[in-house]
Amino acid sequence: MTAQKSPEPTTPPRTASKPMGRALLWPAAAAALGALLMYNSVEGTGGSEPRPAAVASAAPTPAAPVDETLVLPRSAPMRLSIPSIAVDAPFTTLTLDSKGQLNPPPGDDNNLVGWYKGGASPGESGPAIVAGHVDTKTGPAVFQLLYALTPGNTVQITREDGVVATFVVDSVEEFSKADFPDDRVYADTPTPQLRLITCGGVYDHQAKDYSDNVVVFAHLDSTSTG
C-alpha cells in the first residue's frame, strides 16, 4: 500500500488500521484521534485474475437505522462468521511495530482474520477494524469473496465474553490505495460499527500489491449469547 507518514500511536481507546490482501499494505487512520497507521505488506503470488470490483462511491455511506442503546462493553473477538460467503475463521490480534506500522496476520494461514486491538472491540461504540488476506502465496484466503457481500448480509462475531454480535452490511465499496478515505473508514462513531477490509483491484506484480482496498461498512444489529 501507499506509504503515508505514521506518527507514534498513543494507544487511545480506539484507533484504526487498514486493509490487507495478497500484498496487503494499507495506510490506516482514525481521523477523529489524528492517529495514522500503515499496514505492512505481505507478498502473495499475484497469480489470480482481477476479481469483480466492489461498488465504488465518493458519497458518504448512508446512515443506517441503528438502536443507539445497543452498545456492548469491551471484549475481544474470538471468531468471525459470514454465512453468505462461507467464512468461519478465528481471530488474531493486530499490533504496531516499532515504526508505527500495523503488523499483518501470519501469511501462512489462509483462514485467519485480524482485529486491531488498539481500536474498538466489536460491539463497542466506534468502528471495530477487522482485516484479512484476500490471498497469500499458498492460494485463496479468508477474504477472497469479501467483495461479493451485499447490503443486508449479516456478519457474526463471537466475543470472548460469550456474546455473539450480529452486524448488518450497509455497503461494500472499493477505494484506490492512493486515495483512501481515512475519515470515512476510521473516524469515530457514536454507535457500534464494523469495517471489514481486504485488498482489491488489479495486482501489480512489480509492486507486489493490489491497487485498491475493498471495505465493508456494517452496523451492530443485535446480540445474543453463544
C-alpha positions as CSV (number, residue, x, y, z in Angstrom):
1,M,0.0,0.0,0.0
2,T,0.9,3.6,-0.4
3,A,3.1,4.8,2.4
4,Q,2.0,7.8,4.5
5,K,3.5,9.5,7.5
6,S,2.9,7.5,10.6
7,P,3.4,9.2,13.9
8,E,3.9,7.1,17.0
9,P,0.5,5.9,18.3
10,T,-0.7,6.8,21.7
11,T,-2.9,3.7,22.2
12,P,-6.2,5.7,22.6
13,P,-9.4,3.8,23.3
14,R,-10.0,3.4,19.6
15,T,-7.7,4.0,16.7
16,A,-7.6,2.1,13.5
17,S,-5.8,0.4,10.8
18,K,-6.2,-0.7,7.3
19,P,-6.6,-3.4,4.9
20,M,-4.9,-6.5,3.8
21,G,-4.9,-8.9,1.0
22,R,-2.4,-10.8,-1.1
23,A,0.0,-8.0,-0.8
24,L,-1.6,-6.1,2.0
25,L,-0.2,-2.9,3.0
26,W,-2.6,-0.2,3.9
27,P,-2.4,3.3,5.3
28,A,-4.8,3.3,8.2
29,A,-6.1,6.1,10.3
30,A,-8.6,7.0,13.0
31,A,-9.2,10.5,11.8
32,A,-11.0,11.7,14.9
33,L,-8.0,10.9,17.0
34,G,-5.4,12.0,14.5
35,A,-3.6,8.7,14.6
36,L,-2.2,7.3,11.3
37,L,-1.1,3.8,10.9
38,M,0.3,1.8,8.0
39,Y,-0.1,-1.9,7.3
40,N,2.9,-4.0,6.4
41,S,2.9,-5.7,3.1
42,V,2.7,-9.4,2.7
43,E,3.8,-10.7,-0.6
44,G,1.5,-13.0,-2.5
45,T,1.6,-14.9,-5.7
46,G,-0.3,-12.5,-7.8
47,G,-1.5,-15.3,-9.9
48,S,-5.2,-14.9,-9.9
49,E,-7.3,-12.8,-12.3
50,P,-8.6,-9.5,-11.0
51,R,-11.9,-10.1,-9.3
52,P,-15.1,-8.1,-10.0
53,A,-14.9,-4.6,-8.4
54,A,-16.9,-3.7,-5.4
55,V,-19.2,-0.7,-5.7
56,A,-17.0,2.4,-5.5
57,S,-18.5,5.6,-4.3
58,A,-17.3,9.0,-3.3
59,A,-20.6,9.7,-1.5
60,P,-20.8,9.2,2.3
61,T,-22.1,5.9,3.4
62,P,-25.8,6.3,4.2
63,A,-26.6,6.4,7.9
64,A,-28.1,3.1,8.9
65,P,-31.1,2.9,11.2
66,V,-29.5,1.7,14.4
67,D,-30.5,1.3,18.0
68,E,-28.3,3.8,19.8
69,T,-28.8,1.9,23.1
70,L,-27.3,-1.2,21.7
71,V,-23.7,-0.9,22.9
72,L,-21.6,-3.6,24.4
73,P,-18.7,-3.4,26.9
74,R,-15.2,-4.2,25.6
75,S,-14.4,-7.8,24.8
76,A,-12.0,-9.3,22.4
77,P,-13.4,-11.1,19.3
78,M,-12.8,-14.8,19.0
79,R,-14.5,-16.0,15.8
80,L,-15.9,-14.4,12.6
81,S,-18.8,-16.0,10.7
82,I,-20.1,-14.7,7.4
83,P,-22.5,-17.3,6.1
84,S,-23.2,-15.7,2.7
85,I,-19.5,-16.1,1.7
86,A,-18.7,-19.2,3.8
87,V,-16.3,-17.5,6.2
88,D,-15.7,-19.2,9.5
89,A,-12.4,-18.0,10.9
90,P,-10.7,-17.4,14.2
91,F,-9.2,-14.1,15.2
92,T,-5.7,-12.9,15.9
93,T,-4.8,-9.5,17.3
94,L,-3.0,-7.0,15.2
95,T,-0.4,-4.7,16.8
96,L,2.0,-2.0,15.7
97,D,5.7,-2.5,15.0
98,S,8.5,-0.1,16.1
99,K,7.7,2.2,13.1
100,G,4.1,2.5,13.9
101,Q,3.0,0.1,11.1
102,L,0.3,-2.4,11.6
103,N,1.7,-6.0,11.7
104,P,-0.3,-8.3,9.4
105,P,-1.8,-11.7,10.4
106,P,0.5,-14.6,9.6
107,G,0.9,-15.0,5.9
108,D,1.0,-18.8,6.1
109,D,-2.6,-19.1,7.5
110,N,-5.3,-18.6,4.9
111,N,-8.2,-18.9,7.3
112,L,-7.3,-16.2,9.9
113,V,-8.6,-12.7,10.4
114,G,-7.0,-9.9,12.4
115,W,-8.6,-7.3,14.8
116,Y,-6.7,-4.1,15.6
117,K,-6.8,-4.3,19.4
118,G,-5.9,-0.6,19.8
119,G,-9.3,0.3,18.4
120,A,-12.9,-0.5,19.4
121,S,-13.8,-4.1,20.0
122,P,-16.8,-5.4,18.0
123,G,-19.9,-4.1,19.8
124,E,-18.3,-1.1,21.4
125,S,-19.1,2.4,20.2
126,G,-16.9,3.2,17.3
127,P,-15.6,1.3,14.3
128,A,-14.1,-2.1,15.0
129,I,-11.4,-2.8,12.4
130,V,-11.1,-6.3,11.0
131,A,-8.7,-7.2,8.2
132,G,-8.0,-10.4,6.3
133,H,-5.9,-11.6,3.4
134,V,-7.6,-11.9,0.0
135,D,-4.9,-14.5,-0.9
136,T,-1.4,-15.5,0.1
137,K,1.5,-17.3,-1.6
138,T,-0.3,-20.6,-1.0
139,G,-3.7,-19.6,-2.5
140,P,-7.0,-18.0,-1.9
141,A,-7.6,-16.7,1.6
142,V,-10.3,-15.9,4.1
143,F,-11.5,-12.6,2.5
144,Q,-11.3,-13.7,-1.2
145,L,-15.0,-13.2,-1.6
146,L,-15.4,-10.1,0.6
147,Y,-16.3,-8.0,-2.5
148,A,-19.3,-10.2,-3.1
149,L,-21.2,-9.1,0.1
150,T,-24.3,-7.0,-0.4
151,P,-26.3,-4.7,1.9
152,G,-28.4,-6.8,4.3
153,N,-25.9,-9.6,4.6
154,T,-25.0,-10.5,8.2
155,V,-21.7,-10.8,9.9
156,Q,-21.5,-12.6,13.3
157,I,-18.6,-12.1,15.7
158,T,-18.3,-14.3,18.8
159,R,-16.7,-12.4,21.6
160,E,-14.6,-13.6,24.5
161,D,-17.4,-12.8,26.9
162,G,-19.7,-15.3,25.1
163,V,-21.8,-12.6,23.4
164,V,-22.4,-13.1,19.6
165,A,-22.6,-9.6,18.0
166,T,-24.5,-9.6,14.7
167,F,-23.7,-6.9,12.3
168,V,-25.7,-6.0,9.1
169,V,-23.8,-4.8,6.0
170,D,-24.6,-1.3,4.9
171,S,-22.4,-1.0,1.9
172,V,-19.4,-2.6,0.1
173,E,-17.0,-0.2,-1.6
174,E,-13.7,-0.2,-3.3
175,F,-11.2,2.6,-3.0
176,S,-7.8,3.2,-4.6
177,K,-5.0,2.8,-2.0
178,A,-3.6,6.1,-3.4
179,D,-6.7,8.0,-2.4
180,F,-8.1,6.0,0.6
181,P,-10.8,7.9,2.5
182,D,-9.4,7.6,6.0
183,D,-12.1,9.8,7.5
184,R,-14.9,7.6,6.2
185,V,-13.4,4.4,7.3
186,Y,-11.7,5.2,10.6
187,A,-13.4,8.2,12.1
188,D,-15.0,7.6,15.4
189,T,-18.8,6.9,15.5
190,P,-21.3,7.2,18.3
191,T,-22.7,3.7,17.6
192,P,-21.0,0.3,17.2
193,Q,-19.8,-0.2,13.7
194,L,-17.7,-2.7,11.8
195,R,-15.2,-2.3,9.0
196,L,-14.0,-5.4,7.1
197,I,-11.0,-4.7,4.9
198,T,-9.0,-6.5,2.3
199,C,-7.2,-5.9,-1.0
200,G,-8.9,-5.5,-4.4
201,G,-8.5,-4.1,-7.8
202,V,-5.5,-5.0,-10.1
203,Y,-2.5,-6.9,-8.8
204,D,0.8,-5.1,-9.6
205,H,3.5,-7.8,-9.9
206,Q,6.3,-5.3,-9.7
207,A,5.0,-3.6,-6.6
208,K,3.7,-6.9,-5.2
209,D,0.5,-5.3,-4.1
210,Y,-3.1,-4.7,-5.2
211,S,-4.2,-1.3,-6.4
212,D,-7.3,-1.0,-4.2
213,N,-8.9,-1.8,-0.9
214,V,-12.3,-3.4,-0.5
215,V,-14.1,-2.1,2.6
216,V,-17.4,-3.4,4.0
217,F,-19.3,-1.0,6.2
218,A,-21.6,-2.6,8.7
219,H,-23.5,-1.7,11.9
220,L,-24.4,-3.7,15.0
221,D,-28.0,-5.0,14.6
222,S,-28.4,-7.5,17.5
223,T,-26.7,-9.5,20.2
224,S,-27.2,-13.0,21.7
225,T,-25.3,-15.4,23.9
226,G,-23.5,-18.2,22.4
